């Protein structure tokens, strides 16, 4: 019997991050994990361009502080297009509006990023996630 990784529904990822090293590490790691990185950008306008494009990302990972504005604008645009959003920030989540599915707090472990994406997939599919990393805060209650 052959055991393999389960087929993901969320594959295409848009990374919106203003810290170049974090952006590069995230892009490299997710690519190694089998995700397709649609783009990595630190621009609100560029990110929204990818969100409204014909081939949309399956999920948007967005930091709140960007070079030309707020990641909140990107998150709202993605939500308007029914694209799941995961906020990835070092800010206190009590300080900002709960946009999207949840917030992964920086610094985080790489395995927690993959787990958070898997949880976003489960939530969008109406499934209950099994384990929630301590760095992840969900914006909707989940049955435990």
Phi, psi and omega per residue, in radians:
X1 nan 2.363 -3.117
X2 -1.822 2.258 3.102
X3 -1.852 2.293 3.128
X4 -2.358 3.104 3.092
X5 -1.268 2.544 3.104
X6 -1.210 2.603 3.137
X7 -1.272 2.252 -3.139
X8 -1.518 2.569 2.967
X9 -1.603 -0.638 3.059
X10 -1.538 1.941 -3.107
X11 -2.189 -0.744 -3.057
X12 -1.524 2.058 -3.025
X13 -2.051 2.328 2.984
X14 -1.842 2.128 3.139
X15 -1.806 2.142 3.141
X16 -2.115 1.776 -2.966
X17 -2.577 2.353 -3.108
X18 -1.635 -0.235 3.109
X19 -1.570 1.947 -3.042
X20 -0.966 -0.740 -3.117
X21 -1.165 -0.746 3.101
X22 -1.100 -0.774 -3.140
X23 -1.053 -0.822 -3.130
X24 -1.099 -0.837 3.141
X25 -1.050 -0.752 -3.126
X26 -1.128 -0.810 3.135
X27 -1.054 -0.828 -3.128
X28 -1.093 -0.837 -3.100
X29 -1.088 -0.835 -3.108
X30 -1.138 -0.634 3.070
X31 -1.086 -0.753 3.103
X32 -1.109 -0.491 3.140
X33 -1.482 0.015 3.069
X34 1.714 0.072 3.081
X35 -1.443 2.716 3.020
X36 -1.798 2.059 3.124
X37 -1.516 1.925 -3.130
X38 -1.090 -0.790 3.119
X39 -2.940 2.783 2.994
X40 -2.213 2.142 -3.059
X41 -2.517 2.772 3.045
X42 -2.050 0.297 -3.057
X43 -2.008 2.288 3.098
X44 -1.053 -0.872 -3.099
X45 -1.063 -0.772 3.125
X46 -1.122 -0.733 3.131
X47 -1.080 -0.787 -3.136
X48 -1.123 -0.599 3.062
X49 -1.025 -0.695 3.098
X50 -1.249 -0.566 -3.120
X51 -1.219 -0.641 -3.104
X52 -1.647 0.036 3.132
X53 -1.157 2.878 3.125
X54 -1.071 -0.845 3.104
X55 -1.643 1.673 -3.052
X56 -1.431 2.703 3.001
X57 -1.240 2.784 3.081
X58 -1.473 -0.398 3.128
X59 -2.715 2.638 3.077
X60 -2.068 2.168 3.024
X61 -1.758 2.025 -3.004
X62 -2.291 2.277 2.986
X63 -1.456 2.737 -3.093
X64 -1.485 -0.603 -3.134
X65 -1.655 1.986 -3.138
X66 -2.117 2.891 -3.029
X67 -1.145 -0.482 -3.067
X68 -2.165 0.385 3.117
X69 2.707 -2.732 -3.055
X70 -1.835 2.426 3.038
X71 -1.107 -0.318 3.086
X72 -1.031 -0.666 3.132
X73 -1.120 -0.685 3.096
X74 -1.144 -0.785 -3.134
X75 -1.068 -0.769 3.120
X76 -1.096 -0.716 3.129
X77 -1.102 -0.740 3.128
X78 -1.141 -0.769 3.120
X79 -1.063 -0.667 3.122
X80 -1.116 -0.461 3.112
X81 -1.676 0.160 -3.120
X82 1.042 0.639 3.067
X83 -1.796 2.210 3.119
X84 -1.031 2.488 -3.118
X85 -2.152 2.322 2.993
X86 -2.107 2.012 3.062
X87 -1.298 2.324 3.103
X88 -2.205 1.843 -3.003
X89 -2.640 2.867 3.035
X90 -1.730 -0.071 3.134
X91 -1.292 2.696 3.072
X92 -1.165 2.154 -3.097
X93 -1.111 -0.282 3.085
X94 -1.306 -0.228 -3.091
X95 -1.552 -0.099 -3.102
X96 -2.388 2.855 -3.137
X97 -1.143 2.448 3.115
X98 -1.378 1.673 -3.134
X99 -1.947 2.305 3.099
X100 1.548 -2.733 -3.047
X101 -1.538 -0.571 -3.103
X102 -3.137 -3.029 -3.088
X103 -2.339 2.207 3.027
X104 -1.747 2.072 -3.058
X105 -1.433 2.320 3.036
X106 -1.451 2.589 -0.169
X107 -1.328 2.579 -3.122
X108 -2.261 2.804 3.067
X109 -1.437 2.555 -3.115
X110 -1.026 -0.670 3.137
X111 -1.133 -0.487 3.087
X112 -1.236 -0.521 3.078
X113 -1.147 -0.825 3.110
X114 -1.101 -0.741 3.104
X115 -1.065 -0.714 3.138
X116 -1.126 -0.704 3.086
X117 -1.132 -0.734 3.094
X118 -1.073 -0.670 3.116
X119 -1.172 -0.712 3.080
X120 -1.055 -0.713 3.094
X121 -1.104 -0.793 3.126
X122 -1.046 -0.791 -3.125
X123 -1.111 -0.728 3.133
X124 -1.218 -0.404 3.077
X125 -1.570 0.003 3.134
X126 1.391 0.284 3.114
X127 -1.713 2.735 3.092
X128 -1.610 2.183 3.118
X129 -1.149 2.640 -3.102
X130 -1.428 -0.882 -3.076
X131 -2.333 2.314 -3.137
X132 -1.929 2.093 3.138
X133 -1.054 2.610 -3.110
X134 -1.112 -0.422 3.140
X135 -1.401 -0.114 -3.095
X136 -1.812 2.234 3.036
X137 -2.016 2.100 3.122
X138 -1.532 2.546 -3.115
X139 -1.597 -0.031 3.078
X140 -2.266 2.548 3.136
X141 -1.156 2.485 3.124
X142 -2.192 2.342 3.107
X143 -1.154 2.330 -3.130
X144 -1.785 nan nan
